[in-house]
Amino acid sequence: MNSADLTGAVWRKSTRSDANSNCVEVAFLGNGQVAARDTKHDGHGPALVFTPAQWAAFTGNTARV
C-alpha cells in the first residue's frame, strides 16, 4: 500500500456494511488509487491505500485493472 493525500477524498460507505457499526468506507482517488477505512473512528482513523491492481485483487474485480 502506498501513502496518498486524502484531503478532499469523497468517502462512500460500503453496501456490505451493517447497522451494528461494522462499516467500511472507500474513496476512489483521482490517481486511480483506492482508499479504505473503518468508520468507527469518525473519519479520523487510518486508511489503507491500494493501487488499482491491488484493489482489483482485493475485490476480485480484474476488469478494473
Phi and psi in degrees as a GROMACS rama.xvg file:
@    title "Ramachandran Plot"
@    xaxis  label "Phi"
@    yaxis  label "Psi"
@TYPE xy
-110.552  158.35  ASN-2
-83.0996  153.026  SER-3
-152.137  154.863  ALA-4
-81.2877  114.913  ASP-5
-97.7648  8.5637  LEU-6
-61.6918  126.141  THR-7
82.3531  2.92116  GLY-8
-63.0364  140.548  ALA-9
-99.7747  111.911  VAL-10
-92.5995  138.931  TRP-11
-123.09  138.384  ARG-12
-77.8154  135.855  LYS-13
-63.0862  141.913  SER-14
-69.8565  -13.8625  THR-15
-90.5058  -1.69618  ARG-16
-72.9034  155.737  SER-17
-119.867  177.905  ASP-18
-78.0166  -2.96603  ALA-19
-96.6194  29.3966  ASN-20
67.3865  16.6879  SER-21
-92.7762  74.5155  ASN-22
-120.981  143.752  CYS-23
-127.296  139.439  VAL-24
-116.467  148.747  GLU-25
-127.518  152.124  VAL-26
-134.93  126.852  ALA-27
-89.8117  114.524  PHE-28
-87.4671  154.132  LEU-29
-61.4434  -20.102  GLY-30
-94.0848  12.9239  ASN-31
91.3099  -12.1703  GLY-32
-76.9793  160.885  GLN-33
-127.592  132.298  VAL-34
-107.819  145.913  ALA-35
-135.029  142.856  ALA-36
-149.02  160.404  ARG-37
-87.4362  133.844  ASP-38
-78.5499  -7.23089  THR-39
-62.4899  -19.5613  LYS-40
-97.4322  16.0508  HIS-41
50.3543  40.5764  ASP-42
79.7967  7.10337  GLY-43
-113.351  1.20073  HIS-44
-87.1301  -178.902  GLY-45
-71.063  156.935  PRO-46
-127.501  145.666  ALA-47
-95.446  135.896  LEU-48
-117.652  126.359  VAL-49
-113.559  146.246  PHE-50
-74.0003  165.403  THR-51
-56.119  -41.0732  PRO-52
-67.1867  -40.0439  ALA-53
-64.4995  -42.5434  GLN-54
-63.7292  -42.194  TRP-55
-62.3384  -41.0158  ALA-56
-66.9632  -39.7642  ALA-57
-64.449  -43.686  PHE-58
-90.5222  -10.2379  THR-59
77.0278  16.3694  GLY-60
-106.903  82.2154  ASN-61
-72.7483  -11.5621  THR-62
-69.8945  -20.7263  ALA-63
-88.136  -4.03488  ARG-64
